[in-house]
């Protein structure tokens, strides 16, 4: 009986030692695996070059402008294609009003020049008359040398009065020339401003046909009043997006990495990207940006981590903005 107990005890000890040995070996393998394990996170595709079409403030005269033409949402476009047409009627109306005003102001300038010339000639004629009077009084004064003192005093007063009148008329001419010059300059500035308005408004007209500088897929903007997609006839306001065209050639993935894996990720690290819609397809990528600040993954989530951007190194027509992908961050 004692021999059986000894054998059972020995057998149990051997089994325990073997189990411990296997467990120790399994733990070492896990550490090796964890040292080179891959990290897989989900993400969303986004175009690297996304051209926004924002209505600028063309002038102080227009706060809103009407859309009279727009491509359908999701239309494929090439570089230089027209995507949005803004109503040019208000701009054309302003151009016509300015052109009419320009004609009026040019006529006023011609009328002003005729009036000013007549005024100058009239003042010059009066100066010539006063100069003749002045010369006459001067001769009379010189001739009064042999007259009585009373008569000579009268001639001196008349000569002085003629001298003052002549100086006054000359001063009137000088002042009139200054006023005419200033009035002419003001009128010329007014005309130049109108011409500048016509030129600037004319330059706006081709800008009302919005063309895409990149090839991609046109996406309509949202109506700020009701949140629906913009449509023909809607009013667009400055600083709001009327639409956009993401360039589909080069894409990136916006992803998120758990805070515990932050040290395992670095810029330039290779990534295998798979579309959820086509999981059998593999695309090459690399980490192009790693966030510096830790944040919550979602508003009510307890999971924290860092933003990660993965630049796609492959281009493919099947890669579309908004598609969900999985990113496999390869170990170094």
Protein Blocks (a to p, Z undefined) as FASTA:
>chain_A
ZZmmmmmmmmmmmmmmmmmmmmmmmmmmmmmmmmmcccddddddddfbacddddddfbfk
bmbdcdfbdcdehiacdehiafbdcdfklmmmmmmmmmmmmmmmmmmmmmmmmmmmmmmm
mmmmmmmmmmmmmmmmmmmmmmmmmmcfklmmmmmmmmmmmmmmmmmmmmmmmmmmmmmm
mmmmmmmmmmmmmmmmmmmmmmmmmmmpccdfbdcdddddddfknopacdehiacdehia
fbdcddfkbccddddddfklmmmpcehiacddddfklmmbccddddfbdcfbdcdfblkl
cbdcdddddddfbdcfklcghiacddddddZZ
